Amino acid sequence: MMANSDATAREAVRLEELGHFAFLCTERRDELERLCQITRQLLDAKSCSVTLFGSDEMTFLSSEGQSLRTLPRKEAFCNITLERDAFFEAPDLLADDRCRALAERLELRHYAGVPLAPTPGVSVGTLCVVGREPRTLSVEEKSNLSGL
């Protein structure tokens, strides 16, 4: 029971922190679009996105290479990154039961993402890349993604 109350308290803190970034959801930001463009090119990815997470929905603040605007949080690959509060990579999305249904629907095979945590330990979103072929990022690519 204690673990559940700890998770609930962490989520409340995360949602409070998220409130400071609500203004970003009103329109696309050129600097985020540029970040996605650079990240996509740097990592040779099909798509790159910056996301924010509400309690039930993930919002794409910026996306280079795809047109989705929102996804239910429980379906999003990025939710795994958010919950882990650490880099997460799925070299083959079809091999991961948590990701398979969405991967099949969107015809994606690779995912890598890092949490966006304005306060250490309080992630409000992600910076992520996806691709159509299975792959594993190199140590240098992982470092680049984490450093952005």
ABEGO torsion letter per residue (X at the ends): XAAAAAAAAAAAAAAAAAAAAAAAAABBBAAAAAAAAAAAAAAGBABBBBBBBBAABBBBABBBGBABABBBAAABAAAAAAAAGBBBBBABAAABAAAAAAAAAAGBABBBBBBBBABBGBBABBBBBBBABBBBBBAAAAAAAAAX
